[in-house]
Amino acid sequence: MTHEVYTPESPKTALKHLLDNNRVWSENTRARDPLFFEALAFQQTPEYMWIGCADSRVPANELIGLLPGQVFVHRNVANLIVHSDLNCLSAMQFAVDMLKVKHMIVCGHYGCGGVQSVLNNQRVGLADNWLRHIHDIRIKYNALLTQVDDEQLKLNRLCELNVIDQVVNACHSTVVQDAWTREQNISVHSWIYNLHDGLLHNLGLEVSSIDELVAQYEAVMTRMSQST
């Protein structure tokens, strides 16, 4: 007895060009590697987790030249890691406990709209409640920020400080703490992306154990205060 495979008809859609793009991508991918999708469908073994901003200009896989299945991605407005955000924490837990990623990359970007709205005291709507966390960061580092007169440079600095604080939050999360307790190999990294040249920059925090955090954090803060 044979079973027919149901194939839905393709209705007219305003997004037909995106579906066409997908078919072209699929065909090109299979032309390069006929077994790519067969292998990808049965496993994902990424070494990296990317926690980044939801900004459409910052696509994780493309920026670091990795294929599907090679980086586990979580994105939200202004790349925040909040201890009460079960969405982010669940993604972290799955990546660390189940996928055994070795590197957690927290990546912000210069010109972040969420950070800029905080710096300008601009209301944007419901997201203001989420961005309250960046208001706290602005208050925390007020002395460092007031040393910067140029508004663009001040925005850049707050974007950097946001990344630094999110790395600290990641390191203090139960997910990462438990991994380190069981001596799992996991490092947390602080990166920032420049929209103007497409380059990523390491902000200096690369933490592989809780014992490293304080000294590295203090070194980064000293370096930032000296560069203002």
Biotite code that builds the C-alpha atoms (Angstrom):
import biotite.structure as struc

atoms = struc.array([
    struc.Atom([0.000, 0.000, 0.000], chain_id="A", res_id=1, res_name="MET", atom_name="CA", element="C"),
    struc.Atom([1.403, 3.346, -0.975], chain_id="A", res_id=2, res_name="THR", atom_name="CA", element="C"),
    struc.Atom([0.887, 6.587, 0.891], chain_id="A", res_id=3, res_name="HIS", atom_name="CA", element="C"),
    struc.Atom([0.648, 9.868, -0.903], chain_id="A", res_id=4, res_name="GLU", atom_name="CA", element="C"),
    struc.Atom([2.720, 12.690, 0.481], chain_id="A", res_id=5, res_name="VAL", atom_name="CA", element="C"),
    struc.Atom([0.627, 15.795, 0.986], chain_id="A", res_id=6, res_name="TYR", atom_name="CA", element="C"),
    struc.Atom([2.120, 18.833, -0.700], chain_id="A", res_id=7, res_name="THR", atom_name="CA", element="C"),
    struc.Atom([0.321, 22.101, 0.042], chain_id="A", res_id=8, res_name="PRO", atom_name="CA", element="C"),
    struc.Atom([-0.432, 24.355, -2.861], chain_id="A", res_id=9, res_name="GLU", atom_name="CA", element="C"),
    struc.Atom([1.400, 27.635, -2.950], chain_id="A", res_id=10, res_name="SER", atom_name="CA", element="C"),
    struc.Atom([-1.076, 30.502, -2.532], chain_id="A", res_id=11, res_name="PRO", atom_name="CA", element="C"),
    struc.Atom([-0.321, 33.954, -3.846], chain_id="A", res_id=12, res_name="LYS", atom_name="CA", element="C"),
    struc.Atom([1.642, 35.844, -1.244], chain_id="A", res_id=13, res_name="THR", atom_name="CA", element="C"),
    struc.Atom([3.285, 39.216, -0.857], chain_id="A", res_id=14, res_name="ALA", atom_name="CA", element="C"),
    struc.Atom([6.357, 37.349, 0.388], chain_id="A", res_id=15, res_name="LEU", atom_name="CA", element="C"),
    struc.Atom([6.798, 35.150, -2.667], chain_id="A", res_id=16, res_name="LYS", atom_name="CA", element="C"),
    struc.Atom([10.183, 36.719, -3.341], chain_id="A", res_id=17, res_name="HIS", atom_name="CA", element="C"),
    struc.Atom([11.423, 35.504, 0.045], chain_id="A", res_id=18, res_name="LEU", atom_name="CA", element="C"),
    struc.Atom([10.235, 31.967, -0.652], chain_id="A", res_id=19, res_name="LEU", atom_name="CA", element="C"),
    struc.Atom([11.961, 32.160, -4.031], chain_id="A", res_id=20, res_name="ASP", atom_name="CA", element="C"),
    struc.Atom([15.151, 33.305, -2.325], chain_id="A", res_id=21, res_name="ASN", atom_name="CA", element="C"),
    struc.Atom([14.878, 30.342, 0.032], chain_id="A", res_id=22, res_name="ASN", atom_name="CA", element="C"),
    struc.Atom([14.607, 27.878, -2.856], chain_id="A", res_id=23, res_name="ARG", atom_name="CA", element="C"),
    struc.Atom([17.662, 29.375, -4.519], chain_id="A", res_id=24, res_name="VAL", atom_name="CA", element="C"),
    struc.Atom([19.605, 29.187, -1.249], chain_id="A", res_id=25, res_name="TRP", atom_name="CA", element="C"),
    struc.Atom([18.537, 25.573, -0.717], chain_id="A", res_id=26, res_name="SER", atom_name="CA", element="C"),
    struc.Atom([19.530, 24.580, -4.232], chain_id="A", res_id=27, res_name="GLU", atom_name="CA", element="C"),
    struc.Atom([22.903, 26.328, -4.013], chain_id="A", res_id=28, res_name="ASN", atom_name="CA", element="C"),
    struc.Atom([23.598, 24.756, -0.623], chain_id="A", res_id=29, res_name="THR", atom_name="CA", element="C"),
    struc.Atom([22.791, 21.252, -1.888], chain_id="A", res_id=30, res_name="ARG", atom_name="CA", element="C"),
    struc.Atom([24.927, 21.856, -4.970], chain_id="A", res_id=31, res_name="ALA", atom_name="CA", element="C"),
    struc.Atom([27.910, 22.560, -2.720], chain_id="A", res_id=32, res_name="ARG", atom_name="CA", element="C"),
    struc.Atom([27.152, 19.744, -0.293], chain_id="A", res_id=33, res_name="ASP", atom_name="CA", element="C"),
    struc.Atom([24.480, 17.199, -1.319], chain_id="A", res_id=34, res_name="PRO", atom_name="CA", element="C"),
    struc.Atom([24.265, 15.800, 2.234], chain_id="A", res_id=35, res_name="LEU", atom_name="CA", element="C"),
    struc.Atom([24.180, 19.142, 4.059], chain_id="A", res_id=36, res_name="PHE", atom_name="CA", element="C"),
    struc.Atom([20.505, 19.137, 5.041], chain_id="A", res_id=37, res_name="PHE", atom_name="CA", element="C"),
    struc.Atom([20.403, 15.409, 5.780], chain_id="A", res_id=38, res_name="GLU", atom_name="CA", element="C"),
    struc.Atom([23.218, 15.812, 8.301], chain_id="A", res_id=39, res_name="ALA", atom_name="CA", element="C"),
    struc.Atom([21.816, 19.049, 9.724], chain_id="A", res_id=40, res_name="LEU", atom_name="CA", element="C"),
    struc.Atom([18.365, 17.560, 10.295], chain_id="A", res_id=41, res_name="ALA", atom_name="CA", element="C"),
    struc.Atom([19.645, 14.944, 12.720], chain_id="A", res_id=42, res_name="PHE", atom_name="CA", element="C"),
    struc.Atom([21.986, 16.951, 14.916], chain_id="A", res_id=43, res_name="GLN", atom_name="CA", element="C"),
    struc.Atom([23.307, 20.319, 15.907], chain_id="A", res_id=44, res_name="GLN", atom_name="CA", element="C"),
    struc.Atom([26.695, 20.460, 17.590], chain_id="A", res_id=45, res_name="THR", atom_name="CA", element="C"),
    struc.Atom([27.626, 24.127, 17.894], chain_id="A", res_id=46, res_name="PRO", atom_name="CA", element="C"),
    struc.Atom([30.611, 25.206, 19.949], chain_id="A", res_id=47, res_name="GLU", atom_name="CA", element="C"),
    struc.Atom([29.276, 28.736, 20.248], chain_id="A", res_id=48, res_name="TYR", atom_name="CA", element="C"),
    struc.Atom([26.288, 30.528, 21.704], chain_id="A", res_id=49, res_name="MET", atom_name="CA", element="C"),
    struc.Atom([25.597, 34.079, 20.528], chain_id="A", res_id=50, res_name="TRP", atom_name="CA", element="C"),
    struc.Atom([23.540, 36.442, 22.681], chain_id="A", res_id=51, res_name="ILE", atom_name="CA", element="C"),
    struc.Atom([23.003, 39.556, 20.627], chain_id="A", res_id=52, res_name="GLY", atom_name="CA", element="C"),
    struc.Atom([20.699, 42.407, 19.773], chain_id="A", res_id=53, res_name="CYS", atom_name="CA", element="C"),
    struc.Atom([17.537, 41.830, 17.742], chain_id="A", res_id=54, res_name="ALA", atom_name="CA", element="C"),
    struc.Atom([18.661, 44.597, 15.363], chain_id="A", res_id=55, res_name="ASP", atom_name="CA", element="C"),
    struc.Atom([18.247, 43.344, 11.778], chain_id="A", res_id=56, res_name="SER", atom_name="CA", element="C"),
    struc.Atom([21.677, 44.710, 10.848], chain_id="A", res_id=57, res_name="ARG", atom_name="CA", element="C"),
    struc.Atom([23.508, 42.301, 13.168], chain_id="A", res_id=58, res_name="VAL", atom_name="CA", element="C"),
    struc.Atom([23.045, 38.732, 11.807], chain_id="A", res_id=59, res_name="PRO", atom_name="CA", element="C"),
    struc.Atom([25.084, 36.393, 13.972], chain_id="A", res_id=60, res_name="ALA", atom_name="CA", element="C"),
    struc.Atom([25.956, 33.605, 11.517], chain_id="A", res_id=61, res_name="ASN", atom_name="CA", element="C"),
    struc.Atom([27.008, 35.951, 8.738], chain_id="A", res_id=62, res_name="GLU", atom_name="CA", element="C"),
    struc.Atom([29.188, 38.162, 10.929], chain_id="A", res_id=63, res_name="LEU", atom_name="CA", element="C"),
    struc.Atom([31.347, 35.257, 12.078], chain_id="A", res_id=64, res_name="ILE", atom_name="CA", element="C"),
    struc.Atom([31.157, 33.226, 8.872], chain_id="A", res_id=65, res_name="GLY", atom_name="CA", element="C"),
    struc.Atom([29.436, 30.161, 10.315], chain_id="A", res_id=66, res_name="LEU", atom_name="CA", element="C"),
    struc.Atom([26.845, 27.886, 8.729], chain_id="A", res_id=67, res_name="LEU", atom_name="CA", element="C"),
    struc.Atom([23.490, 26.818, 10.198], chain_id="A", res_id=68, res_name="PRO", atom_name="CA", element="C"),
    struc.Atom([24.102, 24.385, 13.029], chain_id="A", res_id=69, res_name="GLY", atom_name="CA", element="C"),
    struc.Atom([27.399, 25.970, 14.069], chain_id="A", res_id=70, res_name="GLN", atom_name="CA", element="C"),
    struc.Atom([26.145, 28.736, 16.376], chain_id="A", res_id=71, res_name="VAL", atom_name="CA", element="C"),
    struc.Atom([23.194, 28.727, 18.788], chain_id="A", res_id=72, res_name="PHE", atom_name="CA", element="C"),
    struc.Atom([21.575, 32.169, 18.777], chain_id="A", res_id=73, res_name="VAL", atom_name="CA", element="C"),
    struc.Atom([19.465, 34.161, 21.201], chain_id="A", res_id=74, res_name="HIS", atom_name="CA", element="C"),
    struc.Atom([18.596, 37.774, 20.391], chain_id="A", res_id=75, res_name="ARG", atom_name="CA", element="C"),
    struc.Atom([16.582, 40.448, 22.149], chain_id="A", res_id=76, res_name="ASN", atom_name="CA", element="C"),
    struc.Atom([16.328, 44.234, 22.246], chain_id="A", res_id=77, res_name="VAL", atom_name="CA", element="C"),
    struc.Atom([19.722, 45.628, 23.355], chain_id="A", res_id=78, res_name="ALA", atom_name="CA", element="C"),
    struc.Atom([21.288, 42.180, 24.016], chain_id="A", res_id=79, res_name="ASN", atom_name="CA", element="C"),
    struc.Atom([20.276, 41.985, 27.680], chain_id="A", res_id=80, res_name="LEU", atom_name="CA", element="C"),
    struc.Atom([20.784, 39.073, 30.079], chain_id="A", res_id=81, res_name="ILE", atom_name="CA", element="C"),
    struc.Atom([18.272, 39.611, 32.867], chain_id="A", res_id=82, res_name="VAL", atom_name="CA", element="C"),
    struc.Atom([18.117, 37.230, 35.812], chain_id="A", res_id=83, res_name="HIS", atom_name="CA", element="C"),
    struc.Atom([14.309, 37.079, 35.632], chain_id="A", res_id=84, res_name="SER", atom_name="CA", element="C"),
    struc.Atom([14.140, 36.559, 31.857], chain_id="A", res_id=85, res_name="ASP", atom_name="CA", element="C"),
    struc.Atom([13.319, 32.871, 31.517], chain_id="A", res_id=86, res_name="LEU", atom_name="CA", element="C"),
    struc.Atom([13.435, 33.107, 27.722], chain_id="A", res_id=87, res_name="ASN", atom_name="CA", element="C"),
    struc.Atom([17.119, 34.037, 27.664], chain_id="A", res_id=88, res_name="CYS", atom_name="CA", element="C"),
    struc.Atom([18.030, 31.823, 30.618], chain_id="A", res_id=89, res_name="LEU", atom_name="CA", element="C"),
    struc.Atom([16.293, 28.825, 29.053], chain_id="A", res_id=90, res_name="SER", atom_name="CA", element="C"),
    struc.Atom([18.207, 29.350, 25.821], chain_id="A", res_id=91, res_name="ALA", atom_name="CA", element="C"),
    struc.Atom([21.439, 29.586, 27.813], chain_id="A", res_id=92, res_name="MET", atom_name="CA", element="C"),
    struc.Atom([20.616, 26.448, 29.777], chain_id="A", res_id=93, res_name="GLN", atom_name="CA", element="C"),
    struc.Atom([19.860, 24.459, 26.633], chain_id="A", res_id=94, res_name="PHE", atom_name="CA", element="C"),
    struc.Atom([23.046, 25.653, 24.953], chain_id="A", res_id=95, res_name="ALA", atom_name="CA", element="C"),
    struc.Atom([25.269, 24.955, 27.963], chain_id="A", res_id=96, res_name="VAL", atom_name="CA", element="C"),
    struc.Atom([23.693, 21.820, 29.452], chain_id="A", res_id=97, res_name="ASP", atom_name="CA", element="C"),
    struc.Atom([22.395, 20.054, 26.357], chain_id="A", res_id=98, res_name="MET", atom_name="CA", element="C"),
    struc.Atom([24.545, 21.271, 23.462], chain_id="A", res_id=99, res_name="LEU", atom_name="CA", element="C"),
    struc.Atom([27.712, 21.699, 25.555], chain_id="A", res_id=100, res_name="LYS", atom_name="CA", element="C"),
    struc.Atom([28.775, 24.925, 23.856], chain_id="A", res_id=101, res_name="VAL", atom_name="CA", element="C"),
    struc.Atom([32.270, 26.031, 24.793], chain_id="A", res_id=102, res_name="LYS", atom_name="CA", element="C"),
    struc.Atom([31.908, 29.750, 24.169], chain_id="A", res_id=103, res_name="HIS", atom_name="CA", element="C"),
    struc.Atom([29.121, 32.160, 25.046], chain_id="A", res_id=104, res_name="MET", atom_name="CA", element="C"),
    struc.Atom([29.511, 35.389, 23.095], chain_id="A", res_id=105, res_name="ILE", atom_name="CA", element="C"),
    struc.Atom([27.628, 38.444, 24.350], chain_id="A", res_id=106, res_name="VAL", atom_name="CA", element="C"),
    struc.Atom([27.648, 40.867, 21.421], chain_id="A", res_id=107, res_name="CYS", atom_name="CA", element="C"),
    struc.Atom([26.319, 44.415, 21.378], chain_id="A", res_id=108, res_name="GLY", atom_name="CA", element="C"),
    struc.Atom([26.698, 46.952, 18.628], chain_id="A", res_id=109, res_name="HIS", atom_name="CA", element="C"),
    struc.Atom([27.497, 50.629, 18.317], chain_id="A", res_id=110, res_name="TYR", atom_name="CA", element="C"),
    struc.Atom([24.506, 52.787, 17.446], chain_id="A", res_id=111, res_name="GLY", atom_name="CA", element="C"),
    struc.Atom([22.065, 50.533, 19.316], chain_id="A", res_id=112, res_name="CYS", atom_name="CA", element="C"),
    struc.Atom([18.633, 52.167, 19.204], chain_id="A", res_id=113, res_name="GLY", atom_name="CA", element="C"),
    struc.Atom([17.634, 50.838, 22.600], chain_id="A", res_id=114, res_name="GLY", atom_name="CA", element="C"),
    struc.Atom([20.751, 52.225, 24.255], chain_id="A", res_id=115, res_name="VAL", atom_name="CA", element="C"),
    struc.Atom([20.360, 55.524, 22.432], chain_id="A", res_id=116, res_name="GLN", atom_name="CA", element="C"),
    struc.Atom([16.784, 55.955, 23.626], chain_id="A", res_id=117, res_name="SER", atom_name="CA", element="C"),
    struc.Atom([18.044, 55.583, 27.204], chain_id="A", res_id=118, res_name="VAL", atom_name="CA", element="C"),
    struc.Atom([20.836, 58.088, 26.667], chain_id="A", res_id=119, res_name="LEU", atom_name="CA", element="C"),
    struc.Atom([18.363, 60.583, 25.170], chain_id="A", res_id=120, res_name="ASN", atom_name="CA", element="C"),
    struc.Atom([15.691, 59.899, 27.805], chain_id="A", res_id=121, res_name="ASN", atom_name="CA", element="C"),
    struc.Atom([13.341, 59.120, 24.930], chain_id="A", res_id=122, res_name="GLN", atom_name="CA", element="C"),
    struc.Atom([10.147, 57.126, 25.508], chain_id="A", res_id=123, res_name="ARG", atom_name="CA", element="C"),
    struc.Atom([9.588, 54.376, 22.953], chain_id="A", res_id=124, res_name="VAL", atom_name="CA", element="C"),
    struc.Atom([6.579, 52.530, 24.387], chain_id="A", res_id=125, res_name="GLY", atom_name="CA", element="C"),
    struc.Atom([6.302, 49.098, 25.972], chain_id="A", res_id=126, res_name="LEU", atom_name="CA", element="C"),
    struc.Atom([10.024, 48.506, 25.448], chain_id="A", res_id=127, res_name="ALA", atom_name="CA", element="C"),
    struc.Atom([10.743, 51.234, 28.019], chain_id="A", res_id=128, res_name="ASP", atom_name="CA", element="C"),
    struc.Atom([10.068, 48.651, 30.718], chain_id="A", res_id=129, res_name="ASN", atom_name="CA", element="C"),
    struc.Atom([12.692, 46.329, 29.204], chain_id="A", res_id=130, res_name="TRP", atom_name="CA", element="C"),
    struc.Atom([15.172, 49.172, 28.685], chain_id="A", res_id=131, res_name="LEU", atom_name="CA", element="C"),
    struc.Atom([14.889, 50.085, 32.352], chain_id="A", res_id=132, res_name="ARG", atom_name="CA", element="C"),
    struc.Atom([17.827, 47.718, 32.819], chain_id="A", res_id=133, res_name="HIS", atom_name="CA", element="C"),
    struc.Atom([19.994, 49.994, 30.660], chain_id="A", res_id=134, res_name="ILE", atom_name="CA", element="C"),
    struc.Atom([18.826, 53.020, 32.654], chain_id="A", res_id=135, res_name="HIS", atom_name="CA", element="C"),
    struc.Atom([20.269, 51.211, 35.681], chain_id="A", res_id=136, res_name="ASP", atom_name="CA", element="C"),
    struc.Atom([23.556, 50.732, 33.836], chain_id="A", res_id=137, res_name="ILE", atom_name="CA", element="C"),
    struc.Atom([23.636, 54.418, 32.901], chain_id="A", res_id=138, res_name="ARG", atom_name="CA", element="C"),
    struc.Atom([23.169, 55.387, 36.553], chain_id="A", res_id=139, res_name="ILE", atom_name="CA", element="C"),
    struc.Atom([25.770, 52.859, 37.687], chain_id="A", res_id=140, res_name="LYS", atom_name="CA", element="C"),
    struc.Atom([28.433, 54.271, 35.363], chain_id="A", res_id=141, res_name="TYR", atom_name="CA", element="C"),
    struc.Atom([27.353, 57.920, 35.469], chain_id="A", res_id=142, res_name="ASN", atom_name="CA", element="C"),
    struc.Atom([30.784, 59.131, 36.594], chain_id="A", res_id=143, res_name="ALA", atom_name="CA", element="C"),
    struc.Atom([32.463, 57.369, 33.679], chain_id="A", res_id=144, res_name="LEU", atom_name="CA", element="C"),
    struc.Atom([29.921, 58.605, 31.142], chain_id="A", res_id=145, res_name="LEU", atom_name="CA", element="C"),
    struc.Atom([30.055, 62.240, 32.251], chain_id="A", res_id=146, res_name="THR", atom_name="CA", element="C"),
    struc.Atom([33.761, 62.283, 31.385], chain_id="A", res_id=147, res_name="GLN", atom_name="CA", element="C"),
    struc.Atom([32.779, 61.943, 27.710], chain_id="A", res_id=148, res_name="VAL", atom_name="CA", element="C"),
    struc.Atom([31.604, 65.193, 26.096], chain_id="A", res_id=149, res_name="ASP", atom_name="CA", element="C"),
    struc.Atom([30.944, 64.025, 22.536], chain_id="A", res_id=150, res_name="ASP", atom_name="CA", element="C"),
    struc.Atom([27.445, 62.542, 22.333], chain_id="A", res_id=151, res_name="GLU", atom_name="CA", element="C"),
    struc.Atom([28.374, 59.891, 19.753], chain_id="A", res_id=152, res_name="GLN", atom_name="CA", element="C"),
    struc.Atom([31.324, 58.726, 21.828], chain_id="A", res_id=153, res_name="LEU", atom_name="CA", element="C"),
    struc.Atom([29.103, 58.696, 24.912], chain_id="A", res_id=154, res_name="LYS", atom_name="CA", element="C"),
    struc.Atom([26.631, 56.446, 23.086], chain_id="A", res_id=155, res_name="LEU", atom_name="CA", element="C"),
    struc.Atom([29.485, 54.168, 22.044], chain_id="A", res_id=156, res_name="ASN", atom_name="CA", element="C"),
    struc.Atom([30.697, 53.972, 25.632], chain_id="A", res_id=157, res_name="ARG", atom_name="CA", element="C"),
    struc.Atom([27.250, 53.121, 27.000], chain_id="A", res_id=158, res_name="LEU", atom_name="CA", element="C"),
    struc.Atom([26.904, 50.385, 24.351], chain_id="A", res_id=159, res_name="CYS", atom_name="CA", element="C"),
    struc.Atom([30.235, 48.970, 25.543], chain_id="A", res_id=160, res_name="GLU", atom_name="CA", element="C"),
    struc.Atom([29.296, 49.213, 29.221], chain_id="A", res_id=161, res_name="LEU", atom_name="CA", element="C"),
    struc.Atom([26.028, 47.431, 28.494], chain_id="A", res_id=162, res_name="ASN", atom_name="CA", element="C"),
    struc.Atom([27.928, 44.494, 26.982], chain_id="A", res_id=163, res_name="VAL", atom_name="CA", element="C"),
    struc.Atom([30.304, 44.372, 29.950], chain_id="A", res_id=164, res_name="ILE", atom_name="CA", element="C"),
    struc.Atom([27.429, 44.268, 32.434], chain_id="A", res_id=165, res_name="ASP", atom_name="CA", element="C"),
    struc.Atom([25.631, 41.541, 30.479], chain_id="A", res_id=166, res_name="GLN", atom_name="CA", element="C"),
    struc.Atom([28.770, 39.395, 30.562], chain_id="A", res_id=167, res_name="VAL", atom_name="CA", element="C"),
    struc.Atom([28.864, 39.875, 34.328], chain_id="A", res_id=168, res_name="VAL", atom_name="CA", element="C"),
    struc.Atom([25.194, 38.852, 34.492], chain_id="A", res_id=169, res_name="ASN", atom_name="CA", element="C"),
    struc.Atom([25.916, 35.746, 32.413], chain_id="A", res_id=170, res_name="ALA", atom_name="CA", element="C"),
    struc.Atom([28.771, 34.778, 34.695], chain_id="A", res_id=171, res_name="CYS", atom_name="CA", element="C"),
    struc.Atom([26.539, 35.194, 37.753], chain_id="A", res_id=172, res_name="HIS", atom_name="CA", element="C"),
    struc.Atom([23.678, 33.167, 36.267], chain_id="A", res_id=173, res_name="SER", atom_name="CA", element="C"),
    struc.Atom([22.944, 29.753, 37.739], chain_id="A", res_id=174, res_name="THR", atom_name="CA", element="C"),
    struc.Atom([23.434, 28.263, 34.273], chain_id="A", res_id=175, res_name="VAL", atom_name="CA", element="C"),
    struc.Atom([27.066, 29.309, 33.936], chain_id="A", res_id=176, res_name="VAL", atom_name="CA", element="C"),
    struc.Atom([27.815, 28.979, 37.661], chain_id="A", res_id=177, res_name="GLN", atom_name="CA", element="C"),
    struc.Atom([26.588, 25.375, 37.693], chain_id="A", res_id=178, res_name="ASP", atom_name="CA", element="C"),
    struc.Atom([28.615, 24.581, 34.573], chain_id="A", res_id=179, res_name="ALA", atom_name="CA", element="C"),
    struc.Atom([31.776, 25.901, 36.173], chain_id="A", res_id=180, res_name="TRP", atom_name="CA", element="C"),
    struc.Atom([31.014, 24.017, 39.400], chain_id="A", res_id=181, res_name="THR", atom_name="CA", element="C"),
    struc.Atom([30.978, 20.744, 37.470], chain_id="A", res_id=182, res_name="ARG", atom_name="CA", element="C"),
    struc.Atom([34.181, 21.876, 35.682], chain_id="A", res_id=183, res_name="GLU", atom_name="CA", element="C"),
    struc.Atom([32.534, 22.179, 32.291], chain_id="A", res_id=184, res_name="GLN", atom_name="CA", element="C"),
    struc.Atom([34.603, 24.049, 29.720], chain_id="A", res_id=185, res_name="ASN", atom_name="CA", element="C"),
    struc.Atom([32.618, 27.242, 29.036], chain_id="A", res_id=186, res_name="ILE", atom_name="CA", element="C"),
    struc.Atom([33.918, 30.788, 28.520], chain_id="A", res_id=187, res_name="SER", atom_name="CA", element="C"),
    struc.Atom([31.934, 34.026, 28.316], chain_id="A", res_id=188, res_name="VAL", atom_name="CA", element="C"),
    struc.Atom([33.123, 36.724, 25.903], chain_id="A", res_id=189, res_name="HIS", atom_name="CA", element="C"),
    struc.Atom([32.404, 40.446, 25.483], chain_id="A", res_id=190, res_name="SER", atom_name="CA", element="C"),
    struc.Atom([32.178, 41.611, 21.873], chain_id="A", res_id=191, res_name="TRP", atom_name="CA", element="C"),
    struc.Atom([30.806, 44.660, 20.106], chain_id="A", res_id=192, res_name="ILE", atom_name="CA", element="C"),
    struc.Atom([30.020, 45.186, 16.429], chain_id="A", res_id=193, res_name="TYR", atom_name="CA", element="C"),
    struc.Atom([30.665, 48.318, 14.385], chain_id="A", res_id=194, res_name="ASN", atom_name="CA", element="C"),
    struc.Atom([27.915, 48.900, 11.830], chain_id="A", res_id=195, res_name="LEU", atom_name="CA", element="C"),
    struc.Atom([30.126, 51.301, 9.856], chain_id="A", res_id=196, res_name="HIS", atom_name="CA", element="C"),
    struc.Atom([32.868, 48.848, 8.923], chain_id="A", res_id=197, res_name="ASP", atom_name="CA", element="C"),
    struc.Atom([31.391, 45.422, 9.705], chain_id="A", res_id=198, res_name="GLY", atom_name="CA", element="C"),
    struc.Atom([34.092, 44.574, 12.249], chain_id="A", res_id=199, res_name="LEU", atom_name="CA", element="C"),
    struc.Atom([33.741, 42.893, 15.636], chain_id="A", res_id=200, res_name="LEU", atom_name="CA", element="C"),
    struc.Atom([35.815, 44.032, 18.595], chain_id="A", res_id=201, res_name="HIS", atom_name="CA", element="C"),
    struc.Atom([36.769, 42.239, 21.806], chain_id="A", res_id=202, res_name="ASN", atom_name="CA", element="C"),
    struc.Atom([36.049, 44.441, 24.843], chain_id="A", res_id=203, res_name="LEU", atom_name="CA", element="C"),
    struc.Atom([38.381, 42.511, 27.109], chain_id="A", res_id=204, res_name="GLY", atom_name="CA", element="C"),
    struc.Atom([36.220, 40.250, 29.259], chain_id="A", res_id=205, res_name="LEU", atom_name="CA", element="C"),
    struc.Atom([36.892, 36.588, 28.435], chain_id="A", res_id=206, res_name="GLU", atom_name="CA", element="C"),
    struc.Atom([35.907, 34.720, 31.560], chain_id="A", res_id=207, res_name="VAL", atom_name="CA", element="C"),
    struc.Atom([36.448, 30.984, 31.969], chain_id="A", res_id=208, res_name="SER", atom_name="CA", element="C"),
    struc.Atom([35.840, 30.731, 35.731], chain_id="A", res_id=209, res_name="SER", atom_name="CA", element="C"),
    struc.Atom([34.248, 32.845, 38.436], chain_id="A", res_id=210, res_name="ILE", atom_name="CA", element="C"),
    struc.Atom([37.694, 33.437, 39.942], chain_id="A", res_id=211, res_name="ASP", atom_name="CA", element="C"),
    struc.Atom([38.723, 35.390, 36.831], chain_id="A", res_id=212, res_name="GLU", atom_name="CA", element="C"),
    struc.Atom([35.765, 37.736, 36.760], chain_id="A", res_id=213, res_name="LEU", atom_name="CA", element="C"),
    struc.Atom([36.680, 40.432, 39.282], chain_id="A", res_id=214, res_name="VAL", atom_name="CA", element="C"),
    struc.Atom([40.260, 40.994, 38.105], chain_id="A", res_id=215, res_name="ALA", atom_name="CA", element="C"),
    struc.Atom([39.225, 41.118, 34.439], chain_id="A", res_id=216, res_name="GLN", atom_name="CA", element="C"),
    struc.Atom([36.309, 43.434, 35.164], chain_id="A", res_id=217, res_name="TYR", atom_name="CA", element="C"),
    struc.Atom([38.513, 45.843, 37.096], chain_id="A", res_id=218, res_name="GLU", atom_name="CA", element="C"),
    struc.Atom([41.093, 45.827, 34.301], chain_id="A", res_id=219, res_name="ALA", atom_name="CA", element="C"),
    struc.Atom([38.434, 46.678, 31.711], chain_id="A", res_id=220, res_name="VAL", atom_name="CA", element="C"),
    struc.Atom([37.037, 49.492, 33.873], chain_id="A", res_id=221, res_name="MET", atom_name="CA", element="C"),
    struc.Atom([40.510, 50.925, 34.384], chain_id="A", res_id=222, res_name="THR", atom_name="CA", element="C"),
    struc.Atom([41.200, 50.819, 30.667], chain_id="A", res_id=223, res_name="ARG", atom_name="CA", element="C"),
    struc.Atom([37.911, 52.563, 29.872], chain_id="A", res_id=224, res_name="MET", atom_name="CA", element="C"),
    struc.Atom([38.457, 55.314, 32.448], chain_id="A", res_id=225, res_name="SER", atom_name="CA", element="C"),
    struc.Atom([41.918, 55.992, 31.048], chain_id="A", res_id=226, res_name="GLN", atom_name="CA", element="C"),
    struc.Atom([40.642, 56.227, 27.483], chain_id="A", res_id=227, res_name="SER", atom_name="CA", element="C"),
    struc.Atom([38.030, 58.932, 28.143], chain_id="A", res_id=228, res_name="THR", atom_name="CA", element="C"),
])
